[in-house]
Amino acid sequence: MDEELVSRRIVLPNGDLRLLQPEDASALPDAGAIEWAPITPYWSVLWRSGAALAREVDVADLRGRRVLELGCGLALPSIAAARAGAVVLATDGSPDALPLVARNAEANGVHLDTATVDWAEPARLLKRAPFDLVLGADVLYERNSIGALLSLLPRLAPEAWIADPGRAAADAFIDRARRNWAVEEQVRGVVRIHRMKLEG
């Protein structure tokens, strides 16, 4: 299998990380304003949102905090969070993603746990809650996931950082989130990072 993987160097403020990813996905996403991966499994792409969120996480004080990443894919934010001292659970809807996540974590000298999670059936995940922080990079590409995510987040943690490159569902998600969350937005190139804190 190694011949089907390529190594990527990711430059972060506190030192580089190295990620293996499937060779077929290494040339994606395109250079347009919004990334697109028409054929390759989404989990295998190193999305700009994941890299931007990892840079934010890399400089945060997460020592001892319980961090959950939803839709982790290659889990770059999770690996950065683990290196920053967090206790991390990286989750994805595709079980195919998780062996490579574990392998990349080990190669970068960090430990994290993984789990397959379907947002529509979160019972197993909720048993592991509460977390201190939820991370999500480029998880808003389908409008029908907005309701499930907004329902799930408050049951998981009082804080969430969601990174998005401007997908169609993102504005609707943030508009609805503002009903219950204080939201601060930071722009990193084409990526917007929404730092959300539960109100009340």
LUMKELUM-833852 format. One line per field, with one value per atom (N, C-alpha, C): residue number from 1; residue in three letters; atom name; x, y, z. Coordinates in steps of 0.2 Angstrom, whole numbers, plus 5000, padded with zeros to 4 digits. Layout:
resi <- [NUM, ...]
resn <- [ALA, ...]
name <- [CA, ...]
X <- [X, ...]
Y <- [Y, ...]
Z <- [Z, ...]
! end
This chain:
resi <- [1, 1, 1, 2, 2, 2, 3, 3, 3, 4, 4, 4, 5, 5, 5, 6, 6, 6, 7, 7, 7, 8, 8, 8, 9, 9, 9, 10, 10, 10, 11, 11, 11, 12, 12, 12, 13, 13, 13, 14, 14, 14, 15, 15, 15, 16, 16, 16, 17, 17, 17, 18, 18, 18, 19, 19, 19, 20, 20, 20, 21, 21, 21, 22, 22, 22, 23, 23, 23, 24, 24, 24, 25, 25, 25, 26, 26, 26, 27, 27, 27, 28, 28, 28, 29, 29, 29, 30, 30, 30, 31, 31, 31, 32, 32, 32, 33, 33, 33, 34, 34, 34, 35, 35, 35, 36, 36, 36, 37, 37, 37, 38, 38, 38, 39, 39, 39, 40, 40, 40, 41, 41, 41, 42, 42, 42, 43, 43, 43, 44, 44, 44, 45, 45, 45, 46, 46, 46, 47, 47, 47, 48, 48, 48, 49, 49, 49, 50, 50, 50, 51, 51, 51, 52, 52, 52, 53, 53, 53, 54, 54, 54, 55, 55, 55, 56, 56, 56, 57, 57, 57, 58, 58, 58, 59, 59, 59, 60, 60, 60, 61, 61, 61, 62, 62, 62, 63, 63, 63, 64, 64, 64, 65, 65, 65, 66, 66, 66, 67, 67, 67, 68, 68, 68, 69, 69, 69, 70, 70, 70, 71, 71, 71, 72, 72, 72, 73, 73, 73, 74, 74, 74, 75, 75, 75, 76, 76, 76, 77, 77, 77, 78, 78, 78, 79, 79, 79, 80, 80, 80, 81, 81, 81, 82, 82, 82, 83, 83, 83, 84, 84, 84, 85, 85, 85, 86, 86, 86, 87, 87, 87, 88, 88, 88, 89, 89, 89, 90, 90, 90, 91, 91, 91, 92, 92, 92, 93, 93, 93, 94, 94, 94, 95, 95, 95, 96, 96, 96, 97, 97, 97, 98, 98, 98, 99, 99, 99, 100, 100, 100, 101, 101, 101, 102, 102, 102, 103, 103, 103, 104, 104, 104, 105, 105, 105, 106, 106, 106, 107, 107, 107, 108, 108, 108, 109, 109, 109, 110, 110, 110, 111, 111, 111, 112, 112, 112, 113, 113, 113, 114, 114, 114, 115, 115, 115, 116, 116, 116, 117, 117, 117, 118, 118, 118, 119, 119, 119, 120, 120, 120, 121, 121, 121, 122, 122, 122, 123, 123, 123, 124, 124, 124, 125, 125, 125, 126, 126, 126, 127, 127, 127, 128, 128, 128, 129, 129, 129, 130, 130, 130, 131, 131, 131, 132, 132, 132, 133, 133, 133, 134, 134, 134, 135, 135, 135, 136, 136, 136, 137, 137, 137, 138, 138, 138, 139, 139, 139, 140, 140, 140, 141, 141, 141, 142, 142, 142, 143, 143, 143, 144, 144, 144, 145, 145, 145, 146, 146, 146, 147, 147, 147, 148, 148, 148, 149, 149, 149, 150, 150, 150, 151, 151, 151, 152, 152, 152, 153, 153, 153, 154, 154, 154, 155, 155, 155, 156, 156, 156, 157, 157, 157, 158, 158, 158, 159, 159, 159, 160, 160, 160, 161, 161, 161, 162, 162, 162, 163, 163, 163, 164, 164, 164, 165, 165, 165, 166, 166, 166, 167, 167, 167, 168, 168, 168, 169, 169, 169, 170, 170, 170, 171, 171, 171, 172, 172, 172, 173, 173, 173, 174, 174, 174, 175, 175, 175, 176, 176, 176, 177, 177, 177, 178, 178, 178, 179, 179, 179, 180, 180, 180, 181, 181, 181, 182, 182, 182, 183, 183, 183, 184, 184, 184, 185, 185, 185, 186, 186, 186, 187, 187, 187, 188, 188, 188, 189, 189, 189, 190, 190, 190, 191, 191, 191, 192, 192, 192, 193, 193, 193, 194, 194, 194, 195, 195, 195, 196, 196, 196, 197, 197, 197, 198, 198, 198, 199, 199, 199, 200, 200, 200]
resn <- [MET, MET, MET, ASP, ASP, ASP, GLU, GLU, GLU, GLU, GLU, GLU, LEU, LEU, LEU, VAL, VAL, VAL, SER, SER, SER, ARG, ARG, ARG, ARG, ARG, ARG, ILE, ILE, ILE, VAL, VAL, VAL, LEU, LEU, LEU, PRO, PRO, PRO, ASN, ASN, ASN, GLY, GLY, GLY, ASP, ASP, ASP, LEU, LEU, LEU, ARG, ARG, ARG, LEU, LEU, LEU, LEU, LEU, LEU, GLN, GLN, GLN, PRO, PRO, PRO, GLU, GLU, GLU, ASP, ASP, ASP, ALA, ALA, ALA, SER, SER, SER, ALA, ALA, ALA, LEU, LEU, LEU, PRO, PRO, PRO, ASP, ASP, ASP, ALA, ALA, ALA, GLY, GLY, GLY, ALA, ALA, ALA, ILE, ILE, ILE, GLU, GLU, GLU, TRP, TRP, TRP, ALA, ALA, ALA, PRO, PRO, PRO, ILE, ILE, ILE, THR, THR, THR, PRO, PRO, PRO, TYR, TYR, TYR, TRP, TRP, TRP, SER, SER, SER, VAL, VAL, VAL, LEU, LEU, LEU, TRP, TRP, TRP, ARG, ARG, ARG, SER, SER, SER, GLY, GLY, GLY, ALA, ALA, ALA, ALA, ALA, ALA, LEU, LEU, LEU, ALA, ALA, ALA, ARG, ARG, ARG, GLU, GLU, GLU, VAL, VAL, VAL, ASP, ASP, ASP, VAL, VAL, VAL, ALA, ALA, ALA, ASP, ASP, ASP, LEU, LEU, LEU, ARG, ARG, ARG, GLY, GLY, GLY, ARG, ARG, ARG, ARG, ARG, ARG, VAL, VAL, VAL, LEU, LEU, LEU, GLU, GLU, GLU, LEU, LEU, LEU, GLY, GLY, GLY, CYS, CYS, CYS, GLY, GLY, GLY, LEU, LEU, LEU, ALA, ALA, ALA, LEU, LEU, LEU, PRO, PRO, PRO, SER, SER, SER, ILE, ILE, ILE, ALA, ALA, ALA, ALA, ALA, ALA, ALA, ALA, ALA, ARG, ARG, ARG, ALA, ALA, ALA, GLY, GLY, GLY, ALA, ALA, ALA, VAL, VAL, VAL, VAL, VAL, VAL, LEU, LEU, LEU, ALA, ALA, ALA, THR, THR, THR, ASP, ASP, ASP, GLY, GLY, GLY, SER, SER, SER, PRO, PRO, PRO, ASP, ASP, ASP, ALA, ALA, ALA, LEU, LEU, LEU, PRO, PRO, PRO, LEU, LEU, LEU, VAL, VAL, VAL, ALA, ALA, ALA, ARG, ARG, ARG, ASN, ASN, ASN, ALA, ALA, ALA, GLU, GLU, GLU, ALA, ALA, ALA, ASN, ASN, ASN, GLY, GLY, GLY, VAL, VAL, VAL, HIS, HIS, HIS, LEU, LEU, LEU, ASP, ASP, ASP, THR, THR, THR, ALA, ALA, ALA, THR, THR, THR, VAL, VAL, VAL, ASP, ASP, ASP, TRP, TRP, TRP, ALA, ALA, ALA, GLU, GLU, GLU, PRO, PRO, PRO, ALA, ALA, ALA, ARG, ARG, ARG, LEU, LEU, LEU, LEU, LEU, LEU, LYS, LYS, LYS, ARG, ARG, ARG, ALA, ALA, ALA, PRO, PRO, PRO, PHE, PHE, PHE, ASP, ASP, ASP, LEU, LEU, LEU, VAL, VAL, VAL, LEU, LEU, LEU, GLY, GLY, GLY, ALA, ALA, ALA, ASP, ASP, ASP, VAL, VAL, VAL, LEU, LEU, LEU, TYR, TYR, TYR, GLU, GLU, GLU, ARG, ARG, ARG, ASN, ASN, ASN, SER, SER, SER, ILE, ILE, ILE, GLY, GLY, GLY, ALA, ALA, ALA, LEU, LEU, LEU, LEU, LEU, LEU, SER, SER, SER, LEU, LEU, LEU, LEU, LEU, LEU, PRO, PRO, PRO, ARG, ARG, ARG, LEU, LEU, LEU, ALA, ALA, ALA, PRO, PRO, PRO, GLU, GLU, GLU, ALA, ALA, ALA, TRP, TRP, TRP, ILE, ILE, ILE, ALA, ALA, ALA, ASP, ASP, ASP, PRO, PRO, PRO, GLY, GLY, GLY, ARG, ARG, ARG, ALA, ALA, ALA, ALA, ALA, ALA, ALA, ALA, ALA, ASP, ASP, ASP, ALA, ALA, ALA, PHE, PHE, PHE, ILE, ILE, ILE, ASP, ASP, ASP, ARG, ARG, ARG, ALA, ALA, ALA, ARG, ARG, ARG, ARG, ARG, ARG, ASN, ASN, ASN, TRP, TRP, TRP, ALA, ALA, ALA, VAL, VAL, VAL, GLU, GLU, GLU, GLU, GLU, GLU, GLN, GLN, GLN, VAL, VAL, VAL, ARG, ARG, ARG, GLY, GLY, GLY, VAL, VAL, VAL, VAL, VAL, VAL, ARG, ARG, ARG, ILE, ILE, ILE, HIS, HIS, HIS, ARG, ARG, ARG, MET, MET, MET, LYS, LYS, LYS, LEU, LEU, LEU, GLU, GLU, GLU, GLY, GLY, GLY]
name <- [N, CA, C, N, CA, C, N, CA, C, N, CA, C, N, CA, C, N, CA, C, N, CA, C, N, CA, C, N, CA, C, N, CA, C, N, CA, C, N, CA, C, N, CA, C, N, CA, C, N, CA, C, N, CA, C, N, CA, C, N, CA, C, N, CA, C, N, CA, C, N, CA, C, N, CA, C, N, CA, C, N, CA, C, N, CA, C, N, CA, C, N, CA, C, N, CA, C, N, CA, C, N, CA, C, N, CA, C, N, CA, C, N, CA, C, N, CA, C, N, CA, C, N, CA, C, N, CA, C, N, CA, C, N, CA, C, N, CA, C, N, CA, C, N, CA, C, N, CA, C, N, CA, C, N, CA, C, N, CA, C, N, CA, C, N, CA, C, N, CA, C, N, CA, C, N, CA, C, N, CA, C, N, CA, C, N, CA, C, N, CA, C, N, CA, C, N, CA, C, N, CA, C, N, CA, C, N, CA, C, N, CA, C, N, CA, C, N, CA, C, N, CA, C, N, CA, C, N, CA, C, N, CA, C, N, CA, C, N, CA, C, N, CA, C, N, CA, C, N, CA, C, N, CA, C, N, CA, C, N, CA, C, N, CA, C, N, CA, C, N, CA, C, N, CA, C, N, CA, C, N, CA, C, N, CA, C, N, CA, C, N, CA, C, N, CA, C, N, CA, C, N, CA, C, N, CA, C, N, CA, C, N, CA, C, N, CA, C, N, CA, C, N, CA, C, N, CA, C, N, CA, C, N, CA, C, N, CA, C, N, CA, C, N, CA, C, N, CA, C, N, CA, C, N, CA, C, N, CA, C, N, CA, C, N, CA, C, N, CA, C, N, CA, C, N, CA, C, N, CA, C, N, CA, C, N, CA, C, N, CA, C, N, CA, C, N, CA, C, N, CA, C, N, CA, C, N, CA, C, N, CA, C, N, CA, C, N, CA, C, N, CA, C, N, CA, C, N, CA, C, N, CA, C, N, CA, C, N, CA, C, N, CA, C, N, CA, C, N, CA, C, N, CA, C, N, CA, C, N, CA, C, N, CA, C, N, CA, C, N, CA, C, N, CA, C, N, CA, C, N, CA, C, N, CA, C, N, CA, C, N, CA, C, N, CA, C, N, CA, C, N, CA, C, N, CA, C, N, CA, C, N, CA, C, N, CA, C, N, CA, C, N, CA, C, N, CA, C, N, CA, C, N, CA, C, N, CA, C, N, CA, C, N, CA, C, N, CA, C, N, CA, C, N, CA, C, N, CA, C, N, CA, C, N, CA, C, N, CA, C, N, CA, C, N, CA, C, N, CA, C, N, CA, C, N, CA, C, N, CA, C, N, CA, C, N, CA, C, N, CA, C, N, CA, C, N, CA, C, N, CA, C, N, CA, C, N, CA, C, N, CA, C, N, CA, C, N, CA, C, N, CA, C, N, CA, C, N, CA, C, N, CA, C, N, CA, C, N, CA, C, N, CA, C, N, CA, C, N, CA, C, N, CA, C, N, CA, C, N, CA, C, N, CA, C, N, CA, C, N, CA, C, N, CA, C, N, CA, C, N, CA, C, N, CA, C, N, CA, C]
X <- [5004, 5000, 5004, 5010, 5014, 5015, 5016, 5017, 5011, 5005, 4999, 4998, 5003, 5003, 5008, 5007, 5012, 5013, 5018, 5020, 5019, 5015, 5015, 5018, 5021, 5024, 5019, 5017, 5012, 5016, 5017, 5020, 5015, 5017, 5013, 5017, 5014, 5018, 5023, 5021, 5025, 5029, 5030, 5034, 5030, 5033, 5030, 5027, 5022, 5019, 5019, 5020, 5020, 5014, 5010, 5004, 5005, 5003, 5003, 4996, 4995, 4988, 4988, 4982, 4982, 4985, 4989, 4992, 4986, 4981, 4975, 4973, 4973, 4970, 4975, 4982, 4987, 4987, 4984, 4984, 4978, 4973, 4967, 4968, 4964, 4959, 4962, 4957, 4959, 4961, 4963, 4966, 4960, 4954, 4948, 4946, 4942, 4939, 4936, 4933, 4930, 4933, 4935, 4939, 4933, 4936, 4931, 4935, 4932, 4935, 4930, 4929, 4923, 4924, 4929, 4930, 4932, 4938, 4941, 4937, 4937, 4934, 4936, 4931, 4932, 4937, 4937, 4941, 4949, 4950, 4957, 4961, 4957, 4959, 4962, 4967, 4970, 4967, 4961, 4957, 4961, 4960, 4963, 4960, 4954, 4950, 4954, 4956, 4959, 4966, 4969, 4976, 4975, 4970, 4969, 4967, 4963, 4961, 4966, 4971, 4976, 4981, 4982, 4986, 4983, 4977, 4974, 4975, 4973, 4974, 4981, 4986, 4993, 4995, 4993, 4995, 4990, 4985, 4980, 4983, 4981, 4983, 4978, 4979, 4974, 4976, 4981, 4984, 4978, 4977, 4973, 4965, 4964, 4957, 4955, 4948, 4946, 4943, 4946, 4944, 4942, 4936, 4933, 4933, 4935, 4935, 4930, 4925, 4920, 4922, 4920, 4922, 4929, 4934, 4941, 4945, 4942, 4946, 4953, 4958, 4965, 4967, 4963, 4963, 4969, 4971, 4977, 4975, 4969, 4968, 4968, 4966, 4966, 4974, 4978, 4985, 4988, 4987, 4989, 4987, 4980, 4978, 4981, 4982, 4986, 4993, 4996, 5003, 5003, 4997, 4996, 4994, 4994, 4992, 4985, 4981, 4974, 4973, 4968, 4966, 4961, 4962, 4959, 4955, 4949, 4945, 4944, 4946, 4945, 4940, 4935, 4929, 4928, 4925, 4923, 4918, 4914, 4909, 4911, 4917, 4920, 4925, 4924, 4929, 4936, 4936, 4942, 4947, 4945, 4949, 4953, 4951, 4953, 4960, 4961, 4968, 4974, 4973, 4978, 4978, 4973, 4973, 4978, 4977, 4981, 4988, 4989, 4996, 4999, 4996, 4999, 5000, 4996, 4997, 5003, 5004, 5010, 5016, 5016, 5022, 5024, 5019, 5020, 5021, 5022, 5023, 5018, 5012, 5006, 5001, 4997, 4992, 4985, 4981, 4974, 4969, 4963, 4958, 4954, 4951, 4947, 4941, 4936, 4929, 4925, 4922, 4917, 4911, 4909, 4903, 4898, 4892, 4887, 4883, 4883, 4879, 4872, 4869, 4862, 4861, 4866, 4865, 4871, 4871, 4877, 4877, 4873, 4872, 4879, 4883, 4889, 4894, 4894, 4898, 4896, 4889, 4886, 4888, 4889, 4891, 4898, 4902, 4909, 4909, 4904, 4903, 4903, 4904, 4905, 4913, 4914, 4921, 4921, 4927, 4929, 4928, 4930, 4930, 4929, 4924, 4923, 4926, 4930, 4933, 4929, 4929, 4926, 4929, 4932, 4935, 4931, 4928, 4924, 4919, 4915, 4910, 4903, 4903, 4896, 4895, 4897, 4896, 4889, 4885, 4878, 4873, 4868, 4863, 4859, 4858, 4854, 4858, 4864, 4868, 4868, 4865, 4865, 4861, 4855, 4851, 4854, 4857, 4860, 4865, 4870, 4875, 4874, 4869, 4867, 4863, 4860, 4857, 4862, 4867, 4872, 4877, 4880, 4885, 4884, 4878, 4877, 4877, 4876, 4876, 4883, 4888, 4895, 4900, 4899, 4904, 4901, 4903, 4901, 4905, 4910, 4914, 4915, 4915, 4916, 4920, 4925, 4928, 4927, 4924, 4922, 4925, 4929, 4932, 4929, 4928, 4924, 4927, 4927, 4930, 4925, 4919, 4913, 4908, 4907, 4902, 4895, 4891, 4884, 4880, 4882, 4878, 4881, 4887, 4890, 4886, 4884, 4880, 4874, 4870, 4864, 4866, 4871, 4873, 4874, 4878, 4880, 4874, 4870, 4864, 4860, 4859, 4855, 4859, 4866, 4870, 4869, 4869, 4869, 4863, 4858, 4852, 4854, 4859, 4861, 4869, 4873, 4880, 4882, 4887, 4891, 4896, 4896, 4901, 4906, 4912, 4917, 4920, 4921, 4924, 4931, 4935, 4942, 4943, 4946, 4947, 4954, 4955, 4962, 4962, 4964, 4964, 4956, 4955, 4948, 4944, 4947, 4944, 4942, 4936, 4933, 4933, 4935, 4935, 4930, 4925, 4920, 4921, 4923, 4924, 4917, 4914, 4907, 4908, 4904, 4903, 4896, 4894, 4887, 4885, 4879, 4877, 4872, 4871, 4867, 4870]
Y <- [4994, 5000, 5006, 5006, 5012, 5016, 5012, 5014, 5018, 5018, 5021, 5028, 5029, 5035, 5040, 5046, 5051, 5055, 5058, 5061, 5069, 5072, 5080, 5083, 5088, 5092, 5098, 5099, 5104, 5109, 5115, 5120, 5123, 5122, 5125, 5130, 5134, 5139, 5136, 5130, 5127, 5121, 5121, 5115, 5111, 5109, 5105, 5099, 5097, 5090, 5087, 5080, 5076, 5072, 5072, 5068, 5063, 5057, 5053, 5053, 5053, 5053, 5049, 5047, 5043, 5047, 5044, 5047, 5050, 5047, 5049, 5056, 5057, 5063, 5069, 5068, 5072, 5079, 5078, 5084, 5088, 5086, 5090, 5094, 5099, 5102, 5107, 5109, 5114, 5121, 5125, 5132, 5137, 5135, 5140, 5142, 5147, 5150, 5144, 5140, 5134, 5128, 5124, 5117, 5112, 5108, 5103, 5096, 5091, 5084, 5080, 5080, 5076, 5069, 5066, 5058, 5055, 5058, 5055, 5055, 5050, 5051, 5057, 5061, 5067, 5067, 5061, 5060, 5060, 5059, 5058, 5064, 5070, 5076, 5080, 5084, 5088, 5095, 5097, 5103, 5109, 5114, 5121, 5122, 5121, 5122, 5118, 5112, 5108, 5111, 5113, 5116, 5123, 5127, 5133, 5132, 5127, 5126, 5123, 5119, 5116, 5122, 5127, 5132, 5136, 5137, 5140, 5136, 5129, 5125, 5124, 5125, 5124, 5129, 5135, 5140, 5141, 5137, 5137, 5133, 5135, 5132, 5126, 5120, 5115, 5110, 5111, 5106, 5103, 5097, 5093, 5094, 5098, 5099, 5093, 5091, 5086, 5088, 5086, 5089, 5084, 5085, 5081, 5084, 5080, 5083, 5079, 5082, 5079, 5079, 5074, 5074, 5075, 5071, 5073, 5071, 5067, 5065, 5063, 5067, 5066, 5068, 5072, 5073, 5078, 5082, 5087, 5091, 5094, 5098, 5094, 5087, 5083, 5082, 5080, 5079, 5085, 5091, 5097, 5098, 5097, 5097, 5093, 5087, 5082, 5084, 5087, 5090, 5095, 5099, 5105, 5103, 5096, 5094, 5092, 5092, 5090, 5082, 5080, 5073, 5073, 5069, 5070, 5064, 5065, 5060, 5062, 5059, 5061, 5056, 5059, 5055, 5056, 5051, 5052, 5047, 5049, 5044, 5039, 5039, 5034, 5030, 5024, 5020, 5019, 5020, 5019, 5025, 5030, 5036, 5034, 5030, 5030, 5027, 5021, 5018, 5023, 5027, 5032, 5037, 5039, 5044, 5042, 5036, 5033, 5032, 5030, 5030, 5037, 5042, 5049, 5051, 5050, 5052, 5049, 5043, 5039, 5042, 5043, 5046, 5053, 5057, 5063, 5063, 5057, 5057, 5059, 5058, 5060, 5054, 5054, 5049, 5052, 5049, 5051, 5045, 5045, 5040, 5042, 5036, 5037, 5033, 5036, 5032, 5034, 5029, 5030, 5033, 5039, 5042, 5045, 5043, 5045, 5051, 5057, 5062, 5060, 5057, 5055, 5050, 5046, 5041, 5042, 5048, 5050, 5046, 5042, 5039, 5037, 5033, 5031, 5037, 5042, 5048, 5052, 5053, 5056, 5053, 5047, 5043, 5045, 5048, 5050, 5058, 5061, 5068, 5069, 5075, 5081, 5082, 5086, 5088, 5095, 5098, 5105, 5109, 5106, 5109, 5104, 5106, 5102, 5106, 5102, 5105, 5102, 5106, 5104, 5108, 5104, 5108, 5106, 5110, 5109, 5103, 5104, 5100, 5102, 5108, 5111, 5111, 5106, 5106, 5103, 5101, 5098, 5102, 5105, 5109, 5104, 5098, 5093, 5091, 5093, 5091, 5097, 5103, 5109, 5107, 5105, 5103, 5098, 5093, 5088, 5090, 5094, 5097, 5102, 5106, 5111, 5108, 5102, 5099, 5095, 5093, 5089, 5093, 5098, 5102, 5104, 5107, 5109, 5103, 5097, 5091, 5088, 5091, 5089, 5093, 5100, 5104, 5111, 5116, 5122, 5127, 5124, 5128, 5124, 5127, 5124, 5129, 5126, 5130, 5126, 5130, 5127, 5131, 5128, 5131, 5129, 5134, 5133, 5138, 5135, 5139, 5143, 5144, 5147, 5143, 5137, 5133, 5135, 5133, 5136, 5135, 5130, 5129, 5133, 5136, 5139, 5145, 5149, 5155, 5153, 5148, 5146, 5143, 5139, 5136, 5142, 5147, 5152, 5156, 5158, 5161, 5158, 5151, 5148, 5147, 5146, 5145, 5151, 5157, 5163, 5164, 5159, 5159, 5157, 5153, 5150, 5150, 5153, 5153, 5160, 5162, 5168, 5166, 5170, 5167, 5173, 5172, 5176, 5173, 5177, 5175, 5178, 5173, 5175, 5173, 5177, 5175, 5174, 5168, 5166, 5164, 5169, 5167, 5166, 5161, 5159, 5156, 5154, 5150, 5155, 5154, 5157, 5152, 5155, 5151, 5154, 5150, 5152, 5149, 5154, 5152, 5153, 5147, 5147, 5146, 5150, 5148, 5148, 5143, 5142, 5147, 5151, 5156, 5153, 5156, 5154, 5148]
Z <- [5000, 5000, 5000, 5003, 5003, 4996, 4991, 4984, 4982, 4985, 4984, 4988, 4992, 4997, 4995, 4996, 4996, 5002, 5003, 5010, 5008, 5012, 5012, 5018, 5017, 5023, 5024, 5030, 5032, 5036, 5034, 5038, 5043, 5050, 5055, 5059, 5063, 5067, 5072, 5075, 5080, 5077, 5071, 5068, 5063, 5058, 5052, 5055, 5051, 5052, 5045, 5045, 5039, 5039, 5033, 5032, 5026, 5027, 5021, 5018, 5012, 5009, 5003, 5001, 4994, 4988, 4984, 4979, 4974, 4973, 4969, 4971, 4977, 4980, 4981, 4980, 4981, 4977, 4971, 4967, 4968, 4972, 4973, 4980, 4981, 4977, 4972, 4968, 4963, 4966, 4962, 4965, 4965, 4963, 4963, 4970, 4970, 4976, 4981, 4978, 4982, 4979, 4984, 4982, 4979, 4975, 4973, 4972, 4974, 4973, 4970, 4963, 4960, 4960, 4961, 4960, 4967, 4969, 4975, 4981, 4986, 4992, 4996, 4999, 5002, 5008, 5011, 5017, 5015, 5009, 5007, 5004, 5004, 5002, 5007, 5006, 5011, 5009, 5012, 5011, 5014, 5011, 5013, 5020, 5021, 5028, 5033, 5032, 5037, 5039, 5034, 5035, 5039, 5037, 5040, 5048, 5049, 5056, 5060, 5057, 5060, 5062, 5058, 5060, 5066, 5067, 5072, 5079, 5078, 5083, 5086, 5081, 5083, 5088, 5088, 5093, 5099, 5099, 5105, 5111, 5117, 5123, 5124, 5122, 5123, 5128, 5132, 5136, 5141, 5141, 5145, 5143, 5137, 5135, 5131, 5131, 5127, 5121, 5115, 5109, 5104, 5101, 5096, 5089, 5084, 5077, 5074, 5070, 5066, 5059, 5055, 5048, 5047, 5051, 5051, 5045, 5041, 5035, 5036, 5034, 5036, 5043, 5046, 5053, 5055, 5050, 5052, 5058, 5059, 5065, 5071, 5071, 5076, 5078, 5074, 5075, 5078, 5075, 5078, 5085, 5087, 5093, 5098, 5096, 5100, 5102, 5097, 5098, 5103, 5103, 5107, 5114, 5116, 5122, 5124, 5119, 5120, 5120, 5123, 5122, 5117, 5111, 5105, 5103, 5100, 5097, 5090, 5085, 5078, 5075, 5072, 5070, 5062, 5059, 5052, 5050, 5045, 5043, 5039, 5037, 5033, 5037, 5038, 5042, 5038, 5031, 5028, 5029, 5032, 5034, 5040, 5045, 5051, 5052, 5048, 5049, 5047, 5042, 5040, 5045, 5048, 5053, 5059, 5061, 5066, 5064, 5058, 5056, 5056, 5053, 5053, 5060, 5064, 5071, 5074, 5073, 5076, 5073, 5066, 5063, 5065, 5068, 5070, 5078, 5081, 5088, 5093, 5090, 5095, 5095, 5101, 5101, 5101, 5097, 5097, 5096, 5098, 5097, 5091, 5088, 5082, 5083, 5079, 5079, 5073, 5070, 5064, 5067, 5065, 5067, 5062, 5062, 5058, 5062, 5060, 5064, 5065, 5060, 5061, 5067, 5069, 5074, 5079, 5083, 5087, 5094, 5095, 5102, 5105, 5101, 5104, 5105, 5101, 5102, 5108, 5109, 5115, 5121, 5121, 5128, 5130, 5125, 5127, 5128, 5127, 5129, 5136, 5139, 5135, 5133, 5128, 5126, 5128, 5128, 5129, 5122, 5117, 5110, 5105, 5100, 5094, 5088, 5084, 5078, 5072, 5066, 5060, 5054, 5049, 5044, 5037, 5034, 5028, 5029, 5034, 5035, 5033, 5029, 5028, 5020, 5017, 5010, 5008, 5012, 5011, 5015, 5012, 5016, 5021, 5019, 5023, 5030, 5030, 5036, 5042, 5040, 5044, 5051, 5050, 5055, 5060, 5057, 5061, 5065, 5062, 5065, 5071, 5069, 5075, 5080, 5079, 5085, 5089, 5086, 5089, 5093, 5090, 5093, 5101, 5103, 5110, 5114, 5112, 5116, 5117, 5113, 5113, 5117, 5116, 5119, 5119, 5124, 5124, 5119, 5115, 5110, 5104, 5098, 5092, 5087, 5084, 5079, 5072, 5068, 5061, 5056, 5051, 5046, 5039, 5035, 5029, 5023, 5017, 5012, 5008, 5011, 5007, 5004, 5006, 5003, 5004, 5000, 4999, 5006, 5010, 5016, 5022, 5021, 5027, 5030, 5025, 5028, 5031, 5029, 5032, 5039, 5039, 5045, 5051, 5049, 5053, 5056, 5051, 5053, 5058, 5057, 5062, 5068, 5068, 5074, 5078, 5076, 5080, 5084, 5083, 5088, 5095, 5095, 5102, 5103, 5098, 5099, 5098, 5102, 5100, 5095, 5089, 5084, 5082, 5082, 5080, 5073, 5068, 5062, 5060, 5058, 5056, 5049, 5045, 5038, 5037, 5034, 5033, 5025, 5021, 5014, 5012, 5008, 5006, 5012, 5017, 5023, 5028, 5030, 5036, 5042, 5048, 5054, 5059, 5060, 5065, 5072, 5076, 5083, 5087, 5089, 5092, 5099, 5103, 5110, 5112, 5115, 5117, 5122, 5121, 5125, 5130, 5136, 5141, 5145]
! end
